[in-house]
Amino acid sequence: MEDVRDIGGLGQDFEKRTPEEKSLRLASFWRILDGKKSSIDELASLTGITQQQAQKHIEVMVYDGRLVVDEQGYVVGSHGLSLIPTKHHLRIGD
């Protein structure tokens, strides 16, 4: 993934991640921002990572709470943005 845009507010943890994890998280974030969930194959293709590498990294990031995956195995949450309800909520105003 060549275009790594700074989306700000990602926390210090992001800088400690592997290049593969960063690429997968950013690719999934931008797709979620566009209202699209991502399969492992799609993310592997977008990032230039093999499907097996993507699967391994996604499993670790889901376990660590860095990504959210739905029941069908699609990545639906990254960097605090999610297409489905999670235990975390953002309240603005009332």
C-alpha positions as a printed Julia matrix, in Angstrom:
94×3 Matrix{Float64}:
   0.0     0.0    0.0
   1.83    3.05  -1.25
  -0.47    5.85  -0.05
  -0.27    5.8    3.74
  -2.2     8.89   4.79
  -2.02   10.12   8.34
  -5.51    9.84   9.76
  -4.44   11.28  13.12
  -5.33   10.19  16.61
  -4.3     6.6   16.08
  -2.3     6.44  19.28
   1.29    5.63  19.98
   0.61    1.91  19.58
   0.28    2.27  15.81
   3.93    3.21  15.35
   4.99    0.0   17.11
   3.18   -2.26  14.63
   4.73   -4.14  11.72
   4.49   -2.65   8.22
   2.01   -5.4    7.31
  -0.25   -4.6   10.28
  -0.14   -0.9    9.51
  -1.02   -1.49   5.87
  -3.89   -3.83   6.72
  -5.32   -1.51   9.37
  -5.14    1.56   7.14
  -6.59   -0.25   4.11
  -9.48   -1.57   6.2
 -10.03    1.85   7.83
 -10.34    3.65   4.48
 -12.76    1.01   3.15
 -14.85    1.25   6.34
 -14.87    5.02   5.99
 -16.37    4.43   2.52
 -18.98    2.12   4.11
 -17.38   -1.09   2.81
 -16.39   -4.19   4.71
 -13.31   -6.12   3.54
 -12.51   -9.76   3.01
  -9.06  -11.06   3.76
  -8.49  -11.54   0.03
  -9.43   -7.91  -0.7
  -7.1    -6.59   1.99
  -4.29   -8.85   0.84
  -4.71   -7.55  -2.7
  -4.88   -3.91  -1.6
  -1.74   -4.18   0.51
   0.38   -6.54  -1.57
   0.53   -9.04   1.3
  -0.11  -12.72   0.68
  -3.5   -14.09   1.73
  -1.79  -16.28   4.34
   0.13  -13.32   5.82
  -3.01  -11.2    5.86
  -4.96  -13.97   7.61
  -2.26  -14.35  10.27
  -1.95  -10.62  10.95
  -5.72  -10.09  11.0
  -6.21  -12.93  13.5
  -3.61  -11.37  15.82
  -5.12   -7.89  15.5
  -8.63   -9.19  16.16
  -7.36  -11.01  19.24
  -5.62   -7.82  20.44
  -8.72   -5.7   19.75
  -7.17   -3.73  16.89
  -9.63   -4.96  14.25
 -13.26   -6.1   14.34
 -14.41   -9.0   12.17
 -18.09   -9.89  11.61
 -19.6   -13.38  11.69
 -18.86  -13.9    7.99
 -15.16  -13.08   8.47
 -15.18   -9.59   6.95
 -13.13   -6.84   8.59
 -15.72   -4.29   9.72
 -13.83   -2.27  12.35
 -10.48   -0.51  12.44
  -9.02    2.47  14.34
 -12.23    3.01  16.29
 -14.45    3.13  13.21
 -16.9     0.25  12.82
 -19.72   -0.75  10.51
 -21.36   -2.76  13.31
 -22.08   -1.93  16.96
 -19.26   -2.7   19.39
 -18.82   -2.26  23.12
 -17.2     1.13  22.47
 -19.38    4.16  21.79
 -18.85    7.79  20.93
 -21.35   10.28  22.29
 -21.4    13.83  20.99
 -23.62   16.26  22.87
 -26.78   14.79  24.34
